[in-house]
Amino acid sequence: MKGVVLRGQAVPFGRPTEINLGGGLSFTEEFVQGSTLRALALKETLAAYGHDLATQPPLGSLRSGTLEAWETSAGLQFQLHLGSTSRAKDVAEAVARGDLGGVSVGFSVARDEWSARGGGEHRRVLEVGRLLELSFVPFPAYTATSVGIGSGERSGSTSTLDRRLAAALAQGPPGGDLGQALGQALGRRLLAARVDAALHGQAAVAPRRGLVTPGGLERRSFALSLAVAAA
């Protein structure tokens, strides 16, 4: 399985999960959007299988570019380009079969916020200090994580279709600067809608508000028709 790409969600945002420490001790925990940006900038994150970095080399890293990670409104997404080693092939096969249920992360916390919730303690992770690893495991603590076989451009990247759409919108019907400004604004917002659609399986639609200007109804209809055609 040479050249296999793994994709998924390593950390969900706003999705509390129970962390069981054993001995009857537990708390709930959730990450907030923006919490991993500082750690990602350090480029020290490694990809691993089963948290095993002591006896096995990493499957990829941010520093080398074999691992990519980025935030969306849903969570921390990743893309991993596996090598051609026997271990990488074994991991790819396990993912393809569905044997690995998701991702577990090794991290340190720079800022958090504790509160009482539901008779227990709840922690909101506001900022991750270091994100040391993304590890593929069969039983992740966060069930909203995922890993699967991917291909093509990563979610959130600008596809050829999106580039063409933005260019067409910028050109627009006759109207000079107004048509161009409208096209650029809708182009940006449509890209965001298409990204959300890819992540959540919803139809991408153009924004319906904030696009009408004096004499701009024709341009809005033109833009919406392009958006529907491209979705």
C-alpha positions in Angstrom: 0.0 0.0 0.0 2.7 2.5 -1.1 1.9 6.1 -0.8 -1.2 5.7 1.5 -2.5 8.8 3.1 -4.3 8.7 6.4 -6.8 11.4 7.4 -9.0 12.2 10.3 -9.7 14.2 13.3 -7.3 14.1 16.2 -9.0 16.4 18.6 -12.7 17.4 18.6 -13.6 20.9 19.8 -16.5 21.5 22.3 -17.1 17.8 22.7 -16.6 16.8 26.4 -15.4 13.3 27.2 -14.8 11.5 30.5 -11.2 10.9 31.5 -11.0 8.0 33.9 -7.9 8.1 36.1 -8.7 4.9 37.9 -9.4 4.3 41.6 -12.8 6.0 41.1 -11.3 9.3 40.0 -12.5 10.9 36.8 -13.3 14.2 35.2 -14.7 15.5 32.0 -12.5 17.4 29.5 -13.0 19.3 26.3 -10.8 21.3 24.0 -11.8 24.7 22.6 -11.2 26.0 19.1 -7.8 27.7 18.9 -6.3 25.7 21.7 -3.8 23.8 19.5 -2.5 26.7 17.4 0.5 27.5 19.5 1.6 23.9 19.8 1.2 23.3 16.1 3.6 26.3 15.4 6.3 24.4 17.3 6.3 21.7 14.6 7.3 19.0 17.1 4.3 16.7 16.7 4.9 13.1 15.7 2.6 10.4 14.4 2.7 7.1 16.2 0.8 3.8 16.6 -0.3 2.8 20.1 1.8 5.6 21.7 4.9 3.6 20.9 7.7 6.0 20.3 10.2 4.4 22.6 10.8 1.2 20.5 9.5 2.3 17.1 10.3 5.2 14.9 7.5 7.7 14.2 5.2 7.2 11.3 5.6 10.9 10.3 6.2 14.4 11.7 5.2 18.0 11.3 8.8 19.0 10.9 9.4 16.7 7.9 6.1 17.6 6.3 4.9 13.9 6.2 2.3 14.9 8.9 0.0 17.9 8.4 -2.4 19.2 11.0 -4.7 22.2 11.0 -7.7 23.5 12.9 -11.3 23.8 11.7 -14.4 24.7 13.6 -15.0 21.0 14.3 -11.6 20.1 15.6 -7.9 19.5 14.9 -7.7 17.7 11.5 -4.7 15.8 10.2 -3.2 14.2 7.1 -0.4 11.7 7.3 1.6 10.4 4.3 2.7 7.0 5.3 6.0 5.5 4.1 6.7 2.2 2.4 8.0 0.4 5.5 6.4 -2.9 6.6 5.1 -1.2 9.8 3.5 1.6 7.8 1.8 -0.9 5.6 0.5 -2.8 8.7 -0.9 0.4 10.1 -2.6 1.3 6.8 -4.1 -2.2 6.5 -5.4 -1.9 10.1 -7.0 1.5 9.4 -8.5 0.2 6.1 -10.1 -2.8 8.0 -11.5 -0.5 10.7 -9.4 -2.0 13.5 -8.2 1.4 14.7 -11.0 3.4 16.1 -9.5 6.8 16.3 -6.7 9.0 17.7 -5.2 9.6 21.1 -2.9 12.7 21.6 0.0 13.2 23.9 0.1 16.8 25.1 0.8 19.3 27.9 -1.6 22.1 28.9 -0.5 25.7 29.0 -3.8 27.1 30.1 -7.0 25.5 31.3 -10.2 26.3 33.2 -11.8 24.1 35.8 -15.4 24.2 36.9 -18.1 22.0 38.6 -20.4 20.2 36.2 -22.9 17.4 36.7 -21.6 16.6 40.2 -18.0 16.3 39.0 -15.0 18.3 37.8 -14.9 19.7 34.2 -11.8 21.0 32.4 -11.7 23.2 29.4 -8.3 23.1 27.6 -7.8 26.7 26.5 -4.2 26.3 25.2 -2.1 23.3 24.6 1.6 23.9 25.5 3.1 21.1 23.5 1.5 18.6 21.2 4.0 15.7 21.2 2.1 13.0 19.3 -1.0 11.9 17.4 -1.3 8.2 18.1 -3.6 5.7 16.3 -5.4 3.5 18.8 -8.3 1.0 18.8 -10.1 2.7 21.8 -9.6 6.5 21.9 -10.7 8.5 24.9 -12.4 10.9 22.6 -14.8 8.9 20.5 -15.3 11.9 18.1 -11.8 11.4 16.8 -11.3 9.4 13.6 -8.8 8.0 11.2 -9.3 6.7 7.7 -7.7 6.3 4.3 -7.7 9.5 2.3 -6.6 10.8 -1.1 -6.3 14.1 -3.0 -6.3 17.5 -1.4 -6.8 17.9 2.3 -10.0 19.2 3.8 -9.9 23.0 3.9 -7.5 23.4 1.0 -8.5 25.5 -2.0 -9.5 23.1 -4.8 -9.3 23.9 -8.5 -13.1 24.2 -8.6 -13.0 26.7 -5.8 -10.3 28.7 -7.5 -12.3 28.8 -10.7 -15.5 29.7 -8.9 -13.8 32.6 -7.1 -12.3 33.9 -10.3 -15.8 33.7 -12.1 -17.4 35.5 -9.2 -14.7 38.2 -9.2 -15.3 38.8 -12.9 -19.1 38.6 -12.5 -21.7 40.4 -14.7 -21.0 43.9 -15.8 -20.7 46.2 -12.8 -17.0 47.1 -12.4 -15.7 47.4 -8.8 -19.0 46.4 -7.2 -19.2 43.1 -9.0 -15.6 42.4 -8.2 -16.0 43.2 -4.5 -19.1 41.1 -4.3 -17.4 38.2 -6.1 -14.4 38.3 -3.7 -16.6 38.4 -0.6 -18.9 35.6 -1.7 -15.9 33.6 -2.9 -14.4 33.6 0.5 -17.6 32.8 2.3 -18.5 30.0 -0.2 -15.1 28.4 0.4 -15.9 28.3 4.1 -19.3 26.8 3.4 -17.7 24.1 1.1 -15.2 23.2 3.8 -17.9 22.8 6.4 -19.9 20.7 4.0 -16.9 18.4 3.4 -16.5 18.0 7.2 -20.1 17.6 8.1 -21.7 16.0 5.0 -24.0 18.9 4.4 -24.8 20.6 1.1 -22.7 23.7 0.5 -24.9 26.8 -0.1 -24.0 30.4 -0.6 -24.7 32.8 2.3 -28.1 34.4 1.8 -27.5 37.6 3.8 -25.2 40.6 3.6 -24.8 40.4 -0.2 -27.5 42.9 -1.4 -26.3 46.4 -2.4 -28.3 49.0 -4.3 -28.7 47.6 -7.8 -27.0 44.4 -6.7 -29.9 41.9 -6.9 -28.8 40.8 -10.4 -25.3 40.2 -9.2 -26.5 38.2 -6.2 -28.7 36.0 -8.4 -25.7 35.4 -10.6 -23.4 34.6 -7.6 -26.0 32.2 -6.1 -26.5 30.4 -9.3 -22.8 29.8 -9.6 -22.7 28.6 -6.0 -25.5 26.1 -6.5 -23.8 24.8 -9.7 -20.5 24.4 -8.0 -21.8 22.7 -4.8 
